[in-house]
């Protein structure tokens, strides 16, 4: 980020601009809460409602993990002592969770195997989230400037905007709905949006 750009962001923060002062850590922790809620919604729903809730969960998980990989982890590696080790541990957790999620994507939500697999994924994701908050997010917030945290939050919001909030017109079946936004495709869109935002801010 240029000195002029940093000064502009700092000035916005001092003037109370919500977009400028939003902390990427707070934003990602809020997403953790939304993910927890979506797991509960999938568990409680049936039929098409379960499929729709699971689709929302897949999108949010894809956006969230991509944002962490592209925005948080690279900064955390150098922001504090032992950062690389902390990031490697989180990446291992994310890899295990993605493997579980990929298996779920192949299942019909009415499959008897779906719910046990979902609960296994939920446990892995929640443990991962707690580890991030304790070992990575807190230290990143302490060692990173407010201007940088604001730019990182802006990039995460750009990634959030890539996920569709409504099924596409003409798509009726549960299977079609699930394949409309698979994990890899959502992650690619989120990654592009994040990189554009970070490049503009530097």
Secondary structure, 3 states (H helix, E strand, C coil): CCHHHHHHHHHHHHCCCHHHHCCHHHHHHHHHHHHHHHHHHHHHCCHHHHHHHHHHHHHHHHHHHHHHHHHHHHHHHHHCCCHHHHHHHHHHHHHHHHHHHHHHHCCCCCCHHHHHHHHHHHHHHHHHHHHHHHHHHHHHHHHCCHHHHHHHHHHHHHHHCCCCCCCCCCCCCHHHHHHHCCHHHHHHHHHHHHHHHHHHHC
